[in-house]
């Protein structure tokens, strides 16, 4: 199978997600989606899809409940930059280090670049002399990104 991804639109033409080419073909076989735009060429008996549209509207409220899940990728999406220097965030840092009982929670995790994360090590920001540029907190809403 190919590494190509296919954009899936809701019946109302709102972008929902990207799926693998294999998953897209399965959606066509089950007739839950139709091809909106072709990528050129064929994939078996089907034209190779670039964009699919669902036949029926899907309520997407579930996407907004994801804000309850605290994951490293969600923390990086929330902060968008290093909480210590404002640079590119490569990883997640625990404000209260894990070695001291800190957990991966919305209030205890921030996005950080590798340099700041290593510099802070297993100290608190105050002990490391590295004040936070943002206040870590649970987001009030979650907007999914469609790449």
Secondary structure as UniProt FT lines:
FT   STRAND          5..9
FT   TURN            11..12
FT   STRAND          15..20
FT   HELIX           21..29
FT   TURN            30..31
FT   STRAND          33..43
FT   TURN            44..45
FT   STRAND          46..54
FT   HELIX           61..64
FT   HELIX           65..68
FT   HELIX           72..79
FT   TURN            83..85
FT   STRAND          91..94
FT   HELIX           98..100
FT   TURN            106..108
FT   STRAND          109..112
FT   HELIX           114..120
FT   TURN            121..122
FT   HELIX           125..128
//
